[in-house]
Amino acid sequence: MTLRELFDYLHDNPFIVLAYFLLIPIVALFAGFASKNEGHKSPWKYLYSAIVFMVCVPGIFAAALAVYLFLFERGGSIFNVNLLTQVLPILSMVTTLGIIKRNISFAYIPGFGKLSDLIMMIASVFIVMYLLDRLHLIAWINLPVIWLLIIVVAFLIVFRFALKRMMS
């Protein structure tokens, strides 16, 4: 199954997408009412962690896909954006994170730091890809591919640490 086939299937069956992305903020609301200011304690923080991962992984993917389509797929119009697969996951993620933020600090949620690292790494890869795309860099060098990969990875690591230092 290709990504296009998956999106076509989700477009043909919108109830699945709507149910998933509307149910997650509702569960977060009920968890906030049920935990009653005890969201930082053991059973609740793991429920919040599951909710965050269930909404953030598709939301981050939808955001990265939207950035990719607008930066690298030239000629794509904003009017062709699929609301179910490109906008709804991001809206659900923002809404759910806002609901959870009212009940518990993100510092108490296990694994939340890994998601912010993932976002930072995706952003740095997109910036490097965009810069390389805009430079129209064509290099004819007698260098093994492994050295080129090492240079790109080193650049990404330096860029990531620079972003982390700027954020803190």
N, C-alpha and C positions, 0 to 999 in steps of 0.2 A: 504494500500500500504506500503510495506516495503522499506527500504533504497536501498536494492539490486534491487527491481523492478523499483524504480525511476532511478537508475543508468543504468539499462538495457534499460529503455525507452529513456533516454538521449543518450545512445550509439546507439540505433536504429534510432534516429532522431538528427543527429549531427548539422543540420542546425540551430536548436533552440539555442543550446549552442554557436555555433560559432557566430551567429547573436547577441546574447546578450552580449557576452564578447568582441566582436569587436566593437559593437556600442557604448558602454560606453566610451572608450577612445576617440572615434571620437567626441562624444557629449562634452566631457571635452575639447578637442581642440577647437571646435567651441565656447564654452562658454568662453574660454580664449581670442579668437579673438574678440568676441562680447563685452566682458566686458571692454576691453581696460584700464587696470590698475584700474578698479573700482570694482574688485572682492570682496573687503571687505565691500561693501555697501549692503543694504538690499535685493534687489531681487536676486542678484547674489550669495550671500553667502548661501542662502537657496537652490539654484540650486546646488551649489557645495556640500552642505550637503547631498542632495538626491543622487547625483552621488557617493559620498564617501560611503554612506550606501549601495547603490545598488551593488557596487563592493566589498566592504570590508566584508560584511556578508558572501557571498559565498566564498570569498578568505580565510577568517579566518577559515571557516568550512573545506575547502579543505586542508589547512595547518594542521589543527588539525587532520583531518582524515589521512593524510599522516604520521604524527608523530605517531598516534595510530597504524597504520598498520605496520610501521617499528619497533616500540618498543615492541608491545604486540602480534602481529600476527606473530609468528616466522615461518620462512620458506618462507615468502613472498619475492619474487625476485623483484628487481628494474625493471626488464624487463617486469613485469606484470602491471606496472603503466598505468592507463588509462589517456591518454594525455588530453582528452576533459574534464574530470570531476575532475582530480587531479592536472594537471599542468596549463592548460589554465586559470582557475580562479585566480591562484596565479600570473601568468604573467600579466594578465589583471589588477589585483589589483596594482601591483608594477608600471606598466606603467601609469595607471590612476593617482595614487598618485604622481608620478613624474611630470606629466603634470600639475596637480593642484598646486603642490608646486611651480612651476615656476610663477603662476599667483596670488596666495594668500597664506598667512601664515595659517597654520593649526589652529592657535589660534583664527582666525576669524570664523572658520567653526563651526556652532552650533552642539553639540553632538560628536565632534571628541574625546574629553576626555573620553567619555563613551566607545568608541571603544578601546582606549588604555587600559582602565581598564578591558575590556572584554578579551583582549589578555593576560594581566598580570594574570588574574584569571585562564584562561585556561592553561597557562604555569605553574602556581603554582599547579594546580590540576594534571597535567601530571607529574610534578616532584614528587609530593607526591605518586601518583599511581606507578610510576616507582620505587621509593625507596621501597615501600611496596612490590612490585612484586619481586624485587631483594633480599630482605631480607628473603623471604620465611617464613614470620612470621606466625606462627600458635600459637594462644594463646587460652588456655583453662582456662578461668577465670570465676568467678562467678560475673559478672558485667552486669547490664542491658544494652541493646543495646543503649538506649538513652544516657547513659554516654559515650559510645564509640563514638557515633556520635558527641557529644559535644566536646570530645577531638580532633577528626579529624577536626571539624569546627574551633576550637580554633587554632589548628596548621596551618590551611590554612590562617586564619586572620593574625596571626603573620608573616607567610611567605610572605603574600601579602604586609604588611606594611614594611617588611624588603626590599622587591624588590623595592617598591616605594621610599624608602629612598635611596637606592643605585642608582636609576635612576635619582634622582633630585640632 
